[in-house]
Amino acid sequence: MKKLLLVGGGKIGSAITDMLGATGDYAITVADRDGASLSRLTAANLSRAQIDISDASALEAVAKGHDMVVSAAPYTLTPVIARAAKSASAHYFDLTEDVESTRVVKQLAAGASSAFVPQCGLAPGYISIAAAEIARKFDTLREVQMRVGALPVFPTNALKYNLTWSTDGLINEYCNPCESIRDGVQVEVPALEELEGFSLDGVEYEAFNTSGGLGTLCETLAGKVENLNYKTVRYPGHRDIVKMLVRDLRLAHRRDILKDVLEASLPITFQDVVLVFVTVSGEREGRLTQESYARKVYAQTIEGKLMSAIQITTAAGICAMVDLMAEGKLPTSGFVRQEDTRLGDFHANRFGRYYAQGQ
């Protein structure tokens, strides 16, 4: 039985404990500063450690003796948690979409005896695995387009949106620079720009630049693709309202106020859908060819609990990577990119199947 330390017992952390705990293959310790969050956890083989998870020495003490450290904590704590994993010689996994945090993880991974596997969620995460798998089928690449959205099934407000995950992460997506490859050159482009519309299964959507979703694909495909981009999917009209808040009202510079406004105004929902849409074009056997890949994942009951689609896809993503490490299907030292994982291995996994069985 693998000993695993999970840092963060919130919405995603609880889903991770339910999924991993049900297997009987992991002895899980959950560390969190919030005793109420810890008391709500009910998974099997579970221990609790109420500590200040921003305290490096306290976290390092708890991490000792664990085989794996998994972060479901805010991205601001990523460096502290990753260093605790390194001090314990434990494999490290996280869900961060924050570019700077991932750069710290990459630095810590250099020369490490254990593996550092960041960005294990939906986007970044699964979207990179799917895009890289399709890209491998081409002799040369022209375009790789990645689109992901976590949306309410029943939109009712002007934004046509409900909070489905970390508000801090959402604000990062809308405010931070976005990595991209343009005409073979790696560049940064502004968030909320390059608005486009498309239709899938008879539903109209819009998509626009957001930060963090590409993960490490820019580095992986540098020199191999002409154009690579990632955009977030929303219902039409959402981008214009957000752009007004972020740019015109300058709330990008007052993110605490933007967070308060969003959390006070937008209810969470468990009636959501996660949309994954990848399109790749390039040369294959001498012909210009395009291939697309689409998945929709809906909320469902897992281990007796109703989980939202974003909980399922995020938790299943990191649980699958933990499982693949335990099965010896990932590198066991250094920095591990999501796109190092084969899509077939991911879908065959007991957690990855939640994506495989999506519509």
Backbone hydrogen bonds, N-H to C=O, Kabsch-Sander energy under -0.5 kcal/mol:
donor,donor_aa,acceptor,acceptor_aa,energy
2,K,25,D,-2.0
4,L,2,K,-0.6
4,L,27,A,-2.7
5,L,68,M,-2.8
6,L,4,L,-0.6
6,L,29,T,-3.2
7,V,5,L,-0.5
7,V,70,V,-3.1
8,G,6,L,-0.7
8,G,31,A,-2.6
14,S,10,G,-3.0
15,A,11,K,-1.2
16,I,12,I,-2.4
17,T,13,G,-2.3
18,D,14,S,-2.1
19,M,15,A,-2.3
20,L,16,I,-2.8
21,G,17,T,-2.4
22,A,18,D,-1.4
23,T,20,L,-1.2
24,G,20,L,-0.6
24,G,21,G,-0.8
25,D,20,L,-0.5
27,A,2,K,-2.9
28,I,26,Y,-0.7
28,I,45,N,-2.7
29,T,4,L,-2.7
30,V,47,S,-2.7
31,A,6,L,-2.8
31,A,29,T,-0.5
32,D,49,A,-1.8
35,G,33,R,-0.8
38,L,34,D,-1.8
39,S,35,G,-2.2
40,R,36,A,-1.0
41,L,38,L,-1.2
47,S,28,I,-2.8
49,A,30,V,-2.7
51,I,32,D,-1.0
51,I,49,A,-1.1
53,I,51,I,-1.0
55,D,52,D,-2.1
56,A,54,S,-0.8
59,L,55,D,-2.4
60,E,56,A,-2.5
61,A,57,S,-1.9
62,V,58,A,-1.7
63,A,59,L,-2.2
64,K,60,E,-1.2
66,H,63,A,-2.0
67,D,3,K,-2.2
68,M,3,K,-1.7
69,V,91,H,-3.2
70,V,5,L,-3.3
71,S,93,F,-2.8
72,A,7,V,-3.2
72,A,70,V,-0.6
77,L,74,P,-2.2
78,T,75,Y,-1.6
81,I,77,L,-2.3
82,A,78,T,-2.8
83,R,79,P,-2.1
84,A,80,V,-1.7
85,A,81,I,-2.1
86,K,82,A,-2.2
87,S,83,R,-2.4
88,A,84,A,-1.3
89,S,86,K,-1.3
90,A,85,A,-2.6
91,H,67,D,-2.4
92,Y,115,A,-3.0
93,F,69,V,-2.1
94,D,117,V,-1.3
102,T,98,D,-1.7
103,R,99,V,-1.6
104,V,100,E,-1.5
105,V,101,S,-2.0
106,K,102,T,-2.4
107,Q,103,R,-1.8
108,L,104,V,-2.3
109,A,105,V,-1.9
110,A,106,K,-0.9
110,A,107,Q,-0.7
112,A,109,A,-2.2
116,F,334,G,-2.8
117,V,92,Y,-3.4
117,V,115,A,-0.5
120,C,94,D,-3.1
121,G,124,P,-0.8
126,Y,121,G,-2.1
127,I,122,L,-2.4
128,S,125,G,-1.0
129,I,125,G,-1.5
130,A,126,Y,-2.6
131,A,127,I,-2.4
132,A,128,S,-2.4
133,E,129,I,-1.8
134,I,130,A,-1.9
135,A,131,A,-2.4
136,R,132,A,-1.6
137,K,134,I,-1.6
138,F,135,A,-1.7
139,D,283,E,-2.5
140,T,283,E,-1.5
141,L,224,K,-1.0
142,R,281,S,-3.0
143,E,281,S,-1.6
144,V,227,N,-2.1
145,Q,279,T,-3.0
146,M,229,N,-2.2
147,R,277,F,-2.7
148,V,231,K,-1.7
149,G,275,L,-2.1
151,L,149,G,-0.6
151,L,273,V,-2.8
153,V,271,Q,-2.7
154,F,271,Q,-0.6
160,K,157,N,-1.3
163,L,267,P,-1.1
170,L,166,S,-2.0
171,I,167,T,-2.4
172,N,168,D,-2.2
173,E,169,G,-2.1
174,Y,170,L,-1.8
175,C,171,I,-1.4
176,N,172,N,-2.6
178,C,189,V,-3.0
180,S,187,V,-2.0
181,I,228,L,-2.3
182,R,185,V,-2.9
184,G,226,E,-3.0
185,V,182,R,-2.2
187,V,180,S,-2.9
189,V,178,C,-3.0
192,L,209,N,-3.2
193,E,190,P,-0.9
196,E,207,A,-2.2
198,F,205,Y,-1.9
200,L,203,V,-2.1
203,V,200,L,-1.8
205,Y,198,F,-2.9
206,E,234,R,-3.1
207,A,196,E,-2.4
208,F,232,T,-1.5
209,N,193,E,-2.5
210,T,230,Y,-0.8
211,S,173,E,-1.7
215,G,212,G,-1.2
217,L,214,L,-2.0
220,T,216,T,-2.2
221,L,217,L,-2.9
222,A,218,C,-0.5
222,A,219,E,-0.7
224,K,221,L,-2.4
225,V,221,L,-1.0
226,E,141,L,-0.6
227,N,142,R,-2.1
228,L,181,I,-2.0
229,N,144,V,-2.1
231,K,146,M,-2.4
232,T,208,F,-2.3
233,V,148,V,-2.5
234,R,206,E,-2.7
238,H,235,Y,-1.8
241,I,237,G,-1.2
242,V,238,H,-2.2
243,K,239,R,-2.9
244,M,240,D,-1.7
245,L,241,I,-2.0
246,V,242,V,-3.0
247,R,243,K,-2.8
248,D,243,K,-1.1
249,L,244,M,-2.4
251,L,245,L,-2.0
252,A,246,V,-1.5
253,H,250,R,-1.5
254,R,251,L,-0.8
257,I,254,R,-0.9
258,L,254,R,-1.9
259,K,255,R,-2.5
260,D,256,D,-2.0
261,V,257,I,-2.6
262,L,258,L,-2.4
263,E,259,K,-2.6
264,A,260,D,-2.0
265,S,261,V,-1.3
266,L,262,L,-2.7
269,T,163,L,-1.0
272,D,270,F,-0.9
273,V,151,L,-2.8
274,V,297,V,-2.9
275,L,149,G,-3.2
275,L,273,V,-0.5
276,V,295,R,-2.7
277,F,147,R,-2.8
278,V,293,Y,-2.9
279,T,145,Q,-2.4
280,V,291,E,-2.8
281,S,143,E,-2.4
282,G,289,T,-2.2
283,E,140,T,-1.2
284,R,287,R,-2.4
287,R,284,R,-1.4
289,T,282,G,-3.3
291,E,280,V,-2.9
293,Y,278,V,-2.6
295,R,276,V,-2.3
297,V,274,V,-2.2
299,A,272,D,-1.2
300,Q,307,M,-1.8
302,I,300,Q,-0.5
302,I,305,K,-3.0
305,K,302,I,-1.8
307,M,300,Q,-2.8
312,I,308,S,-2.5
313,T,309,A,-2.7
314,T,310,I,-2.1
315,A,311,Q,-2.7
316,A,312,I,-2.9
317,G,313,T,-1.5
318,I,314,T,-1.7
319,C,315,A,-2.6
320,A,316,A,-2.4
321,M,317,G,-1.5
322,V,318,I,-2.2
323,D,319,C,-2.6
324,L,320,A,-2.8
325,M,321,M,-1.9
326,A,322,V,-2.3
327,E,323,D,-1.9
328,G,325,M,-1.5
329,K,324,L,-3.0
334,G,114,S,-1.7
336,V,116,F,-2.8
337,R,335,F,-0.5
340,D,337,R,-1.4
341,T,338,Q,-2.0
346,F,342,R,-2.1
347,H,343,L,-2.8
348,A,344,G,-1.8
349,N,345,D,-0.8
349,N,346,F,-0.9
353,R,349,N,-1.4
354,Y,351,F,-1.7
355,Y,352,G,-1.4
356,A,352,G,-1.8
357,Q,353,R,-2.5
358,G,355,Y,-1.6
359,Q,296,K,-2.2
